[in-house]
């Protein structure tokens, strides 16, 4: 637990107690898209999301601000004070440090900062999707996805507060060389041809999948589209 700025001793003792209660209403989640029997050498997806109570979301003004890239918004002002951090840059670095030894990182896709929370099957709780990972285990000895974390910015009457939240370790089975293909239901894909470069010997295709339940049941090959197809920011980073 990190509370900023430096507080008197009495307040330092009180601060963790107050925010321990808050952390019971926030969960950082990294879960496999489908069956956890993923095999090795074959890509599979991982949803990265923040689960929280509706009340915390209202008080925080939503969590989409964590998806704002400082690289794309160099003049962004942090209303919570303190050092400006970027979840996108920090999480991308964390993924590489923690996963590159055991996994091939096929892609990492972040949602747009305008993302909206959705129900998660838990009364009074919501889920804000943040990113979608496309991974492939390098060999059959891989048995888990390590815990990942993010820092949340809050502010109270004493000043800015940083709350670290961490996901659970996810157990997987990478031993099979072959795994069953993922079923797809209600999948709709629109392909748009840009023929403006045909005269120069080239052309471009753009695929678009509408958001909805079909996105959440997309196959592994769809990768990032299965998180939120309507609005997203892609950062494809192949493993070295």
C-alpha positions, 0 to 999 in steps of 0.5 A: 500500500502506498499513500501519497503525500507523506502523512503524519504518523497517526494518519499513516496508520489510518490510511491503510485501514481506509483503503483496505476497505476500498480494495475489497471493492476493486479486483484486477483480473487476467483470465483466459479466453475459454478453456485453460487447456491451451497447449503449446505453440498455439495462440490463446487469448487473455482478457485483462479487466478491472472489476469493481462495485458500481459505487466505486466507479461513480466515485472514481469517475470511471476507469477509462482514464488509465487507458490514455497514452501519454505518448499520444497526449503529451500535454495531458494534465493529471488531475490527481496530482503527483507523477504522471503514470501511463498504464499502457506503457507500464503494463506493456513493459510489465508483460514483457518482463514477466511473460517473454521467457515462457510465452510468445507475445503475439499481440497486446491490444488496449481498449479506447479510453472511452470504454464503458463498463459492463455487467459481470454477473455479480450484483452491484459489480461492474467490469471495465475491460482494459486489454486483450493479450494473445499469447502462445506457450513456448513449451509444455512445461508452462503451467501458469500465467503469473500475477499482473498488477496495475496502480490506481490513482485516487484523491482524498482530502489529504491529497493523491493516493496510489492503490496497487491491485494485483491479479491472481495467478492463472493455472493453465495446461500447456502439455497438449500439442493439439487443442480443440478449436474454439466454438464461435456463435453469432460472429459477424465480420464486415470487410471493407476494401480500400481500392485507392492504391490498386493503380499502384499495385496495392490495396488494403482490407479493413475488418470490423466486428460489432461489439456485443456478446459475439465478441466475447465468444470469439475464437482465439484467432480473432484475438483482440477483437474479442474484448471490445471490437467497436473501439480499441487501440492495438499495440502488436509486439512480437516476442524477440 
